[in-house]
Amino acid sequence: MLKLFVWAENALYNLRNDLKGVTSMEYGIIGATTVVVVGGVVAGLGTPLNTIWTNIQTALTAAAG
């Protein structure tokens, strides 16, 4: 029973101090944050850009007619 306890304690200690994969997790978090920010910016620019292109189209149609 003591061997099992010591083995479990060592396993948990090694798991807690294992830093493998931490960098990839950080890159994943940075990537996800970037996607959210870029998505928000693009969504925020959608309506103003649509208005600008509509105004240009209206002006060109009026100039041609």
Residue pairs with C-beta under 8 A, 6 or more apart in sequence:
none
